[in-house]
């Protein structure tokens, strides 16, 4: 009897402790085969990881502090399932790493490596930030709606949802003696009512990817770069809307990216490539600014609870401003995806994305097509990527 009573008392002590705090292990493994029509003039077949969703595993937890206040944390690792390597430049928890406090009434304040407000609020209105993933990104993911970079050294506030409205913002420290040398800030909001979702966001980064320890990190030590473009200033703003009726969802998103004095595309171009005008009408000039306006129309239809088809068309107007003149190429992106769930946690999908660069020539590597996720640039203005993949979540 004493043993039974002791066991009952022990359970009475430990069960509330478990009820007040929790830690969850979760993850995604996304692995498939890609075909690319043109990589430097050659066709490529390859196995790649993390396209519809980045392959990852993570830990997230909460501890009830009482009075509606909780301590929260999240550690999220990205990896390549094809070879087991770390993603995000070799970072252990390159996707997310933060700790903070969450209030049911006042919102959540977190500190660490985190997503910016474009990702948190606006990206969900795009195909790539919602159901499509990597291949459906705008050229070079210039607006970061597909998480090409995260923000280091970041303080983030996220409001509770108030009558369908949520909002928040981030400030990312440079960790440099020059206070503004590689810092970043962002803000965004999203409103949901009925079948409608409206969103808007803004981001500004000063000297992004210029230092290894700043908000958007350059390559440093054993770690790879974090950013999309090395530049003096990066600004992104945009707005989007989605509408769902029955089994159909349609959306439109506009984003505007301005990159001042860019010197390299650290996320995609190899060291042998250049974005300076070396041929054509702008030859010999220096690139002052690169601007992208992205206009995206997307749609998704859920034929059954287990099967959907999605489509995207995006037109990107590129404004290439050099000391020798200005040109404006146009980039057309067409995407199609079909996804079938084998179970609640496992699905198979097919994707195809075609890109065509038209109009003015810049005289640089940007004249060649590049579907984000392809192995490298096409040798021409056209490129097609097709993918068949298996995804499992846990």
Secondary structure, 3 states (H helix, E strand, C coil): CHHHHHHHHHHHHHHHHHHHEEEEEEEEEEEEEEEEEEECCEEEEEEEECCCCCCEEEEEEEEEEECCEEEEEEEEEEECCCCCCECHHHCCCCCEEEEEEEECCCEEEEEEEECCHHHHHHHHHCCHHHHHCHHHCCHHHCCCCCCCCCEEEEEEEECCCECCEEEEEEEECCCCCCCCCCEEEEEEEEEEECCEEEEEEEEEEECCCCCCCCCCCCCECCECCCCCCECCEEEEEEEEEEEEECCEEEEEEEEEEEEECCCECCCCCCCCCCCCCCCHHHCCCCEEEEEEEEEEEEEEEEEECCEEEEEEEEEEEEEEEECCEEECEEEEEEEEEEEEECCCCEEEEEEEEEEEEEECCCCCHHHCCCCCCCCCCCCCCEEEEEEEEEEEEC
